[in-house]
């Protein structure tokens, strides 16, 4: 839903970000295969395991989801040499 969500975000300082980069390596070396966040804890924090872990997206980021209901007839998928999607109409 539209809104201002900046108060929910907690950016880290440049020094903390560089410390994570040096410890875990480049962010691209950790493949994200789903709709989860990968968090990289601060390596100087002794209270947590120093290993990246996946968590679910916050609630305000989950109201928009990829389309997955191709059997309903709302979207027709045509695959004859080329793939295309066409909107047929709302399901009644």
C-alpha positions in Angstrom: 0.0 0.0 0.0 1.3 3.4 -0.7 2.8 5.2 2.2 6.0 6.4 3.8 8.0 3.5 5.2 11.3 5.3 5.8 10.8 5.0 9.6 10.8 1.2 9.3 14.2 1.1 7.5 17.4 1.1 9.5 20.3 1.9 7.2 23.8 1.2 8.6 26.8 3.5 8.4 29.3 3.4 5.7 31.9 1.8 8.0 29.5 -0.9 9.1 28.6 -1.7 5.4 32.3 -1.9 4.5 32.9 -4.2 7.5 30.2 -6.5 6.3 31.5 -6.5 2.7 35.0 -7.4 3.9 33.7 -10.2 6.1 31.1 -11.8 3.9 32.4 -10.9 0.5 30.6 -9.3 -2.4 26.8 -9.3 -2.0 26.5 -11.0 -5.4 28.2 -14.1 -4.0 25.1 -14.9 -2.0 22.3 -16.0 -4.4 18.8 -15.0 -3.4 16.4 -17.5 -5.1 13.1 -16.3 -3.6 11.2 -13.4 -2.3 13.1 -13.2 1.0 15.6 -10.8 2.4 19.1 -11.9 3.1 20.5 -10.2 6.2 24.1 -9.9 6.9 24.8 -9.4 10.7 27.6 -7.2 11.8 30.7 -9.4 12.3 31.7 -7.4 15.4 28.4 -8.3 17.1 29.2 -11.3 19.4 25.5 -11.9 20.2 24.6 -13.3 16.8 25.9 -16.0 14.5 28.1 -14.4 11.8 26.4 -15.9 8.9 23.9 -14.5 6.3 20.4 -15.7 6.8 17.1 -15.3 4.9 14.0 -13.7 6.5 10.5 -13.0 5.2 9.7 -9.6 3.8 8.0 -7.1 6.1 4.2 -7.1 5.9 4.1 -3.7 4.1 6.2 -5.2 1.2 4.0 -8.4 0.7 0.8 -6.9 -0.6 2.1 -7.1 -4.2 2.8 -10.7 -5.3 3.8 -12.3 -8.7 0.9 -13.7 -10.7 0.5 -17.4 -10.2 -3.2 -18.2 -11.1 -2.8 -19.3 -14.7 -5.6 -21.9 -14.5 -8.4 -19.4 -13.8 -8.8 -18.2 -17.4 -8.1 -14.5 -16.5 -4.7 -14.7 -18.3 -4.2 -16.8 -21.4 -0.6 -18.1 -22.0 0.2 -18.8 -25.7 3.4 -20.7 -26.4 3.7 -21.3 -30.2 7.3 -20.2 -31.1 6.9 -17.2 -28.9 5.5 -16.7 -25.4 2.9 -14.0 -24.8 0.4 -13.1 -22.1 -2.9 -11.5 -22.8 -5.5 -10.2 -20.4 -8.9 -11.8 -21.0 -11.0 -10.1 -18.3 -11.9 -10.3 -14.7 -13.1 -13.7 -13.3 -16.8 -13.5 -12.3 
